[in-house]
Amino acid sequence: MALTTSTNQALLDAQLELWNTTFSHIKSMALKSALDLRIADAIHNHAGAATVPDIVATVKLHPSKIPCFRRLMRVLAATGVLSAGNPSGSSTELVYALTPLSRLLVGSHNLVPITAMILHPSFVSPFLELGTWFQQELPGPCVFKQTHGQTVWEQAARDASFDALVNDGMVSDSHFIMDIVFEECADAFQGISSLVDVGGGLGAAAQAISKAFPDVKCSVLDLDHVVAKAPSGTDVQYIAGDMFESVPPANAMFFKWVLHDWSHEECVKILKNCKKAIPPKEEGGKVIIIDIVIGEESSNLKHKETQALFDLYIMLVNGIERDEQEWKKIFFEAGFSDYKILPVLGARSIISVYP
């Protein structure tokens, strides 16, 4: 029966929107399945375009699941992970190709590790208890600890495979973003003779900086168990320590996706330690931060939604994504005099902070 009123159409449109939002987790799990099965690699290795029989010939898939696999491929195409078409028009088999999104999942500097980390059950399952967490009084355990009985950092220190999952994720993000940083924000690193990547993990960002700016002496400061796994044979020095206690002296301090893990008071403490370790602004002293600034590029709805999702996601560790005023308050309380924000890294920005 045809709809007779605009009210009915509005109700059905709202239901469709509700369903689409409700099923959003299935989009994520379809993407996870694509990672597990290495579907993007299969298409990439087939000259960038492949049918289901082509893909099935290379992925680990039980033959009885091929009809179900076609349904997974339909979801991946419908959600923009892949494209689907029939270029020749003579075949009943759709040809699947990579999209800009799935091209990020292939090649030497792909984003599979960071995507796999975010979609790992350890990071997904806490959100099933988010409603319960909101009903409990602060201070209390973070969402991750409420579910697993320990923080991310405690689990990483005790579980080598989980530690590798996190470190590999951060390394893949550094490989991806730092090339863009150097093209869009190279001026932030000009005039620096030494730099400490604070909380820099295995040092992928510091290694990239050292390669792009050979005259800059780069170091990484991180905890003992992280530095113990640091790669050898690089130009980067690895220093075991605690940023809440002190940081080694250098012209510049660098933070990538670190400060959003910590509270306002903790960030002030960290940055006060940084201010003690760098020279005055006139001598090139600065702190360089790669992180989200809520509201930057807010006219872009995809940016706005992604930033909001990141902010909820980082609640896993009691972290927070901040707007400019929140960042400004931290900087000035830590004794810094000025800052500059460049929103040129998608959902993230690069911030230069001056003593």
C-alpha positions in Angstrom: 0.0 0.0 0.0 1.3 3.4 -0.9 2.1 5.9 1.9 -0.6 8.5 2.2 1.0 11.0 4.6 4.3 12.7 5.0 4.1 11.7 8.7 4.4 8.0 7.8 7.3 8.7 5.5 9.0 10.6 8.3 8.5 7.7 10.7 10.0 5.2 8.3 12.9 7.5 7.5 13.5 7.8 11.3 13.3 4.0 11.7 15.8 3.6 8.8 18.2 6.0 10.5 17.7 4.2 13.8 18.5 0.8 12.2 21.5 2.2 10.4 22.9 3.5 13.6 22.0 0.4 15.5 23.8 -1.8 13.0 27.0 0.4 12.9 28.8 -2.2 14.9 28.2 -4.6 12.1 30.0 -2.3 9.7 33.0 -2.3 12.1 32.9 -6.1 12.4 32.6 -6.5 8.6 35.8 -4.4 8.4 37.5 -6.6 11.0 36.5 -9.7 9.0 38.1 -8.1 5.9 41.3 -7.6 7.9 41.3 -11.1 9.3 40.7 -12.6 5.8 43.1 -10.1 4.1 40.5 -9.3 1.5 42.2 -6.0 0.6 45.5 -7.7 0.0 43.8 -10.3 -2.2 42.3 -7.6 -4.4 45.5 -5.6 -4.4 47.5 -8.6 -5.5 45.0 -9.3 -8.3 45.9 -6.0 -10.1 43.4 -4.1 -8.0 40.2 -5.7 -9.2 38.9 -9.2 -8.4 35.7 -11.2 -8.4 34.6 -13.4 -5.5 36.1 -16.5 -7.1 39.4 -14.6 -7.6 39.4 -13.6 -3.9 38.3 -17.0 -2.6 41.3 -18.6 -4.4 43.7 -16.7 -2.1 42.0 -16.1 1.2 41.6 -18.6 4.0 37.9 -19.4 3.6 36.0 -22.7 4.0 34.3 -23.5 0.7 31.0 -24.0 2.4 31.0 -20.3 3.5 31.3 -18.9 0.0 27.6 -17.9 -0.2 28.0 -16.1 3.2 31.2 -14.5 2.0 29.3 -12.9 -0.9 27.1 -11.3 1.7 30.1 -9.9 3.5 31.4 -8.5 0.3 28.1 -6.8 -0.3 28.3 -5.1 3.0 31.9 -4.0 2.4 30.8 -2.5 -0.9 27.7 -0.9 0.6 29.7 0.8 3.3 32.5 2.1 1.0 35.3 -0.2 2.1 35.2 -1.6 -1.5 33.6 -0.7 -4.7 31.6 -3.2 -6.8 30.7 -3.1 -10.5 30.5 -5.1 -13.7 32.7 -3.2 -16.2 32.3 -5.6 -19.1 28.6 -6.1 -18.6 29.0 -9.7 -19.8 29.7 -11.4 -16.5 27.3 -12.3 -13.7 30.2 -11.8 -11.3 30.7 -8.4 -9.7 34.2 -7.0 -9.8 35.4 -5.6 -6.5 38.1 -2.9 -6.3 39.8 -1.0 -3.6 38.5 2.5 -2.6 40.6 5.3 -1.0 39.6 3.8 2.4 40.7 0.2 1.6 43.9 1.4 -0.1 45.0 2.4 3.4 45.0 -1.3 4.2 47.6 -2.4 1.7 51.2 -1.5 1.1 54.3 -1.2 3.3 52.9 1.7 5.5 49.3 0.4 5.8 46.9 1.1 8.7 46.0 -2.5 9.3 47.7 -2.6 12.8 46.0 0.5 14.2 42.7 -0.6 12.8 43.1 -4.1 14.2 44.0 -2.7 17.6 40.9 -0.5 17.7 38.7 -3.4 16.6 40.3 -5.9 19.0 37.9 -7.5 21.5 39.9 -6.0 24.4 39.0 -2.5 23.2 35.5 -3.3 21.9 34.0 -5.2 24.8 34.3 -2.3 27.4 31.8 -0.3 25.4 29.1 -3.0 26.1 29.3 -1.8 29.8 29.5 1.9 29.1 25.9 2.5 30.3 26.8 0.8 33.7 30.0 2.9 33.9 28.0 6.1 33.6 26.0 5.2 36.7 29.0 4.9 38.9 30.5 7.8 40.9 33.9 9.3 40.0 36.6 8.7 40.8 36.5 5.1 39.8 38.0 2.7 37.4 38.2 3.7 33.7 35.9 1.9 31.3 38.7 -0.5 30.3 39.6 -1.4 33.9 36.0 -1.9 34.8 35.8 -4.6 32.2 39.3 -6.2 32.4 40.3 -5.5 36.0 43.4 -3.6 34.9 44.3 -0.5 32.8 45.6 -0.6 29.2 49.1 0.1 30.5 48.9 -2.6 33.2 47.7 -5.2 30.7 50.4 -4.1 28.2 53.1 -4.6 30.9 51.8 -8.1 31.7 50.7 -9.4 28.3 53.4 -9.4 25.6 50.9 -10.1 22.8 48.6 -7.2 23.9 51.7 -4.9 24.3 52.7 -5.8 20.7 49.1 -5.1 19.5 49.3 -1.6 21.0 52.8 -0.8 19.9 52.3 -2.1 16.4 49.1 0.1 16.2 51.0 3.2 17.2 53.9 2.5 14.9 51.5 2.1 11.9 49.8 5.4 12.7 53.2 7.1 12.9 54.4 5.7 9.6 51.2 7.1 8.0 50.9 10.5 9.6 54.5 11.7 9.8 55.0 11.8 6.1 52.0 14.1 5.9 53.3 16.1 8.9 56.5 16.8 7.1 54.7 18.0 3.9 52.2 20.1 5.7 54.0 21.3 8.8 57.8 21.1 8.2 58.2 24.6 9.6 57.4 23.2 13.1 60.7 21.3 13.0 62.9 24.0 11.5 65.7 25.4 13.7 65.6 22.4 16.1 68.9 20.7 17.0 67.5 18.1 19.5 64.1 16.6 20.2 62.6 14.2 22.7 59.6 12.1 21.7 57.9 11.8 25.0 55.9 8.6 25.5 57.1 7.7 22.0 56.9 4.0 22.3 59.1 2.1 19.8 60.1 5.4 18.2 58.5 5.3 14.8 57.8 9.0 14.9 61.2 9.9 16.2 62.8 7.7 13.5 60.8 9.5 10.8 61.8 12.9 12.2 65.5 11.8 12.3 65.3 10.7 8.7 63.6 13.9 7.5 65.8 16.2 9.5 69.2 14.4 9.9 70.7 17.3 11.9 68.1 16.9 14.7 69.3 14.6 17.5 66.2 12.5 18.3 65.5 10.6 21.5 62.5 8.7 22.9 61.5 8.7 26.5 59.3 5.9 27.7 58.8 3.4 30.5 61.4 0.6 31.1 59.4 -2.3 29.6 58.8 -0.3 26.4 62.4 0.8 26.0 63.5 -2.8 26.6 61.7 -3.7 23.3 63.1 -0.7 21.3 64.7 -1.5 17.9 68.4 -1.4 17.6 70.5 0.0 14.7 68.7 3.4 14.5 69.9 7.0 14.9 67.4 7.4 17.8 68.4 7.2 21.4 66.0 5.4 23.8 65.8 6.6 27.4 63.9 4.8 30.1 62.1 7.2 32.4 58.8 8.7 33.6 57.5 11.9 32.1 55.7 12.6 35.4 59.1 12.8 37.1 61.3 14.5 34.6 62.2 14.7 30.9 65.7 14.9 29.3 66.8 18.3 28.1 66.4 19.2 24.4 65.3 22.0 22.1 61.9 20.5 21.6 59.5 18.1 23.1 57.2 16.0 20.9 53.9 14.3 21.8 51.9 12.2 19.4 48.6 10.9 20.7 49.9 11.0 24.3 48.4 14.0 26.2 44.8 13.0 25.3 45.3 10.0 27.6 45.8 12.1 30.7 43.7 14.5 32.8 44.1 18.3 32.9 46.2 18.2 36.1 48.4 15.4 34.7 49.0 17.2 31.4 50.0 20.4 33.4 52.5 18.4 35.4 54.0 16.8 32.2 54.3 20.1 30.4 55.8 21.8 33.4 58.5 19.2 33.3 58.9 19.9 29.6 59.2 23.6 30.2 62.1 23.0 32.6 63.9 20.9 29.9 63.7 23.2 26.9 65.4 26.6 26.2 63.5 29.9 26.0 61.4 30.7 22.9 64.1 33.0 21.6 66.5 30.1 21.5 64.1 27.8 19.7 62.4 26.1 22.6 59.0 24.6 21.9 56.7 21.7 22.5 55.1 20.0 19.4 51.9 18.1 19.9 49.9 16.0 17.4 46.4 15.5 18.8 42.7 16.3 18.3 41.5 19.9 18.8 37.7 19.5 19.1 35.9 22.0 16.9 38.7 22.5 14.4 37.4 21.9 10.9 34.0 21.7 12.5 32.2 22.7 9.2 33.2 19.2 7.9 30.6 16.8 9.3 32.8 13.8 9.0 35.5 15.5 11.0 33.0 16.6 13.6 31.6 13.1 14.0 35.0 11.4 14.0 36.3 13.8 16.7 33.3 13.1 18.8 33.7 9.4 18.4 37.4 9.6 19.3 36.5 11.6 22.5 34.1 8.8 23.6 36.7 6.1 22.6 39.5 7.7 24.7 37.3 7.4 27.8 38.5 3.8 27.8 41.6 5.1 29.6 39.9 8.1 31.3 41.3 10.3 28.6 39.7 13.3 26.9 39.9 15.1 23.5 40.0 18.8 24.1 38.8 22.0 22.4 41.1 25.0 21.9 40.1 26.6 25.2 40.9 23.5 27.2 44.3 23.1 25.5 45.0 26.9 26.1 44.2 26.5 29.8 46.7 23.6 30.2 49.4 25.5 28.3 49.2 28.6 30.3 48.9 26.8 33.7 52.1 24.9 32.8 53.8 28.3 32.3 53.9 28.6 28.5 53.3 31.9 26.8 51.9 31.2 23.4 50.7 28.5 21.0 49.8 27.9 17.4 47.3 25.3 16.1 47.4 24.0 12.5 44.3 21.8 11.7 45.9 20.2 8.7 45.9 16.5 9.8 42.4 15.4 9.2 40.7 14.9 12.5 43.9 15.9 14.3 46.0 19.1 14.4 49.6 19.9 15.0 50.1 22.3 17.9 53.3 24.3 18.6 53.6 25.6 22.2 56.2 28.2 23.2 57.7 28.9 26.6 
